[in-house]
Amino acid sequence: MDFGKVITAMITPFDKEGNVDYNKAQFVAEYLLANGSDSLVVAGTTGESPTLTHDEKLKLFTAIKEVTSAKKDAYMIAGTGSNDTAATAELSRQAEKAGADAVLTVVPYYNKPPQEGLYQHFATIAASTGLPVVLYNVPVRTITNMAAETVIRLAQIDNIVALKEAHDDMEQIKAIHENTSLAIYSGDDAITLPMMKYGACGVISVASHIVGKEIKAMIEAYNADDMVEAERLHNYLMPIFKKLFIVASPIPLKYCLEKMGFSTGDCRLPLCTLAEAYDNPTELDAMLVEYGII
């Protein structure tokens, strides 16, 4: 299964009362697929998964699957990961019943498992579902780094097919690329181009909500061996990549989407509004104007 080059880690829209707005989620999904995204991750970290209930996640999976099913070669990847192996396996089974095309499962956070624990965690999840599994390694959020050796072992499991790596250890990326057939995706927009030089095939992106076509153009330029254009787009987009993380994501992204007219609501606590978290929110307004986004 080819998930494409640009996979967007979708935000979860909320209404004024803080409830999930499933109709707006479908609207956002349609917009993303029309503007550079090949596939979508639903209820991942950018989708505020820690604050979504089990039932909300399943309803989101069903709602977004309706959108991706109407598009050729677009896939809905369900974010089912947590630091509880049994709960992740159960949600993965239910995501499969809800129509998910794959699941994305993050390295367990807070409980700091050893490498053998990580191997058994992901092997258990893979055994719980017939869906393709995308591993997600993001040490800045989970504290624990999943070592290349562990990924290489896991890659021998048939339905573990891809890896989202959100760190800048290019030697680790290179080792995984050289010793597995996993599709490797950058989990950080800012290092997508550098990571592709070490074997990544694309990005699971936050910034693609607002510059998806440009990110895809950068990847296509790289694949066409047009490094001048790829580097130009990388440098052009870098200020956006950085400003979307001036405080915890997706706070800045939701602010930008509001300015773009999407009205996706505030983040759920413990995340707050940009105005409450950052002393110069109009900095993002200037960025959106400069790039012609608003």
N, C-alpha and C positions, 0 to 999 in steps of 0.2 A: 504493500500500500504506500503510495507516494502522497504525503500530506502537502507537498508543494514547498516553495521557498520562503514564503512569508506567512507565518501563522500568527494570528493576533490573539493575545491573552486578553479576552474581553472583560470590560468592566461590567458590573451588575447595576442596572439602573434601579433607583428607588423612587417612590412617589413622595409627596409632601409629608405623609404620615410615616415614612420609613419602611413601607412595605415594598417587596420586589415588584417592579413593574414589568410584567412578562411581555406585554405588547410593545413597550419601548425597547425591551431587550431584542425582540425580533426586528424592530426597525433598525437598531444599531447594527445587528448582524447583517442585515441586507445591505446597509451602507458600506460596511467593511468589505464584504465580498465584491461589491461594485467598485471598490477603491484600493485595490492592491492586495487584499488578503486572499490567500488560497484556502485556508482552513481556519478554524476557530477553537481556542481552548475556553471552555466554559467552567465557571466556578473554580478558577485558579486563584493565586494570590492577588492578582490584579482585580479579580472579581470578588474580592473580600471574602474568600472562602471561610476564614475562621469565624465569621459572624453569620454565615448562612446556616439555616437548619437543614437537616437531612432531607426533609420534604421539599424545601425551597430548591435545593440542588437538583433533585429529581425532576421537578417541574421545569426548571431552567433547561435541563438536558432535553426534555421533550419539546419545549418551545423552540429551541435553537435547532434541533434536528429537523423540524418542519422547514426551516429556512434553508439549511444546507442541502436537504434532500431535493430541493427545487433547482439546485445549481449543479452543473456538471463538475465532477472531480473536486467537490468541496466537502470537507469532513468536519464532524463535530467531535472534538476530543474532550472527554469529561474529566475534570479535575476531581479526583477521588482520594487524593493522598492526605494522610494525617500521621500522627506519631503513634497510632494504635493500629497494629497490623490486622487484627480481626475486624475492626471497624472499616478499615480501608478495603479489605477483601469483600466485605458485605456490600459496601457502597459500589464497588466495581461490578459485582454481580448484578446489582439493581440498575446500574448505569447501562449495562448490556441489555437488560430487558427494556429500558427506556429508549433504546435505539442508538446509543453511542457507537461511534465508529472505532474508538480507541479510548484508553484512559491514560491520564498523566498522573504520576504518583511521585511525590516529593520525598526526599530524604527525611526521616523522622526528626522533628525538631525538639529541643529542650531535653529529651532523655538521653541524648548523646550515645547512641549505640556504637559498639565496636564494629569493625569491618565485617566480621562473621555475622553479627546481628543484622547488618544491612543486607548482606547476601540472603539470609534466610527470610527477612522481611519481604524483599522484592520477589524472591522465588515463590513465597507463599501467595502473594498477590497474583503473580502470573498464573499460578496453578488454579486460582479461584475463578478465572474467566477465560473465555475463548477469544477475547478481544486482544488486539495489539496493545502492548504496554510501552509507554514513553517514560523513561526514568528522568527524574529532575534533581539535579545537584546544585544547590545554591547555598554554599557555606556561610555567606554573610548573614543569612536569615536562620539557618539551622544549626550553626556552630560547627557541625561535623562535616568534613569533606569526604565524599565517597571516592576512594582511591581508584586509580586506573585499573589496578589488579582486580578489584572487586567488580568493576564494570565489565572487564574482559571475561570474568567468570559468568556473570549474569547474561552476557551476550550469547552464551551457548544455549540459553533457553529459547525455544523456537518463537514464542510470541512476544519476547522483549525485542523491539525493533528499532527504537530510537532513543535518543538522549538529549536532554536540554541541560547545557552546562552554563552556569552563570558565575563565572570567575575568570581570571585572566592568566591562569597557569597554562600557557600554550604547550609546554612539554607534556602535560597530562593529556591535553586534547590530541596531540600528535600520537602519543602512545596508544590511545584508544582507537584513533583512526587507522593506525597501522596494524592493529591486532584484532579488529572486529569489522563487521559489515554494518554496524549501526548507522542510521542516519543521525548525524550530529547537528544540533541546532544551538546557536548562540542564545543564551538567556538574558543577554544584556545588549541593547541596541548599540551602545557605544563601542563594543568590541566585535561586532558582526564581521566587518571586513577583515580585521586581523585574524579572527578565528577561522575564516574561510581559507586563509592561506595555510592553515594547519589541518584542514580536512572537514570543516563544517560545511553543510549544504545550504544553510539558510538561518532564519532567526524566528524565535517565538517572541514576538515584539509587543511592547507597550506603545511606542511612538507611532506604530502603524495605524492607530486610531485617527491620527491627524496628517501623517505623511506616508501613507502606505504605498502610494504609487511611486514616490521617490525612493523609498527603501527597496522596492522591487527593481526599480531601474538600476540602482547601485549593484544589486546582486546579479542582474542580467549583464551589466557591463563587465563585471568580474568574470563571469562565465564565458563571455565573448573575448576574453583576454584584452579588454580595453581598460588597462589599469589606470590610465590618466583620468578617464571619466569616472571610474569607480572611486578613486581617491578624491576626485573633486566633489562627488556627491557625499562621500563619507565626511569630508571636512565641512561641507555646506550644512549637513544635518546635525553635526556634533553639538552645536548650541542647544538644539531642541532636545537631543538625547539627554544632555546634562540638566536642563531646566525642568524637565519632567520628573526629576528626582531631587529637587531642592529641599523637599521634605518627603516624608514617607509616601510612596506610591500606594494607591492611585489618587491621592489628594490633589496634586497639581493637574493630573490628567482630567479629572472630573471638573475642575475649574475651567480648563480649556474647552471641554466639551460644552459646558454651560454657555460660554462666550460664543461658541459656534452655533448655538441654538438647539442643542440636543436635550437640554433639561433632564439630565440623568440623576439629579438629586445629590444630596450630600452623602458623604461616607457614613457608615455606621460607626458608633463608638466601639473601641477606643480611638479610632481616627476621627479627626474633627475637620472643620473647614479650613481652607487655605488662609483666610483672613485671620483665623485664630492661631494658626501655626507658623505664619511667616509674616514678617513686618513690611514686606513690599510686594503684595500680590499683583500690583499693576505692572510689575516687571514681565509677567507672563502676557499681559495685554499687549505690551510693546513687541514682544516676540511674535505673537500671532499676527499683528499688523505688518511687521517687517517681512514675514514670510508669505504674506498675502492670504493667510488662512481665514482672517476675518476682515 
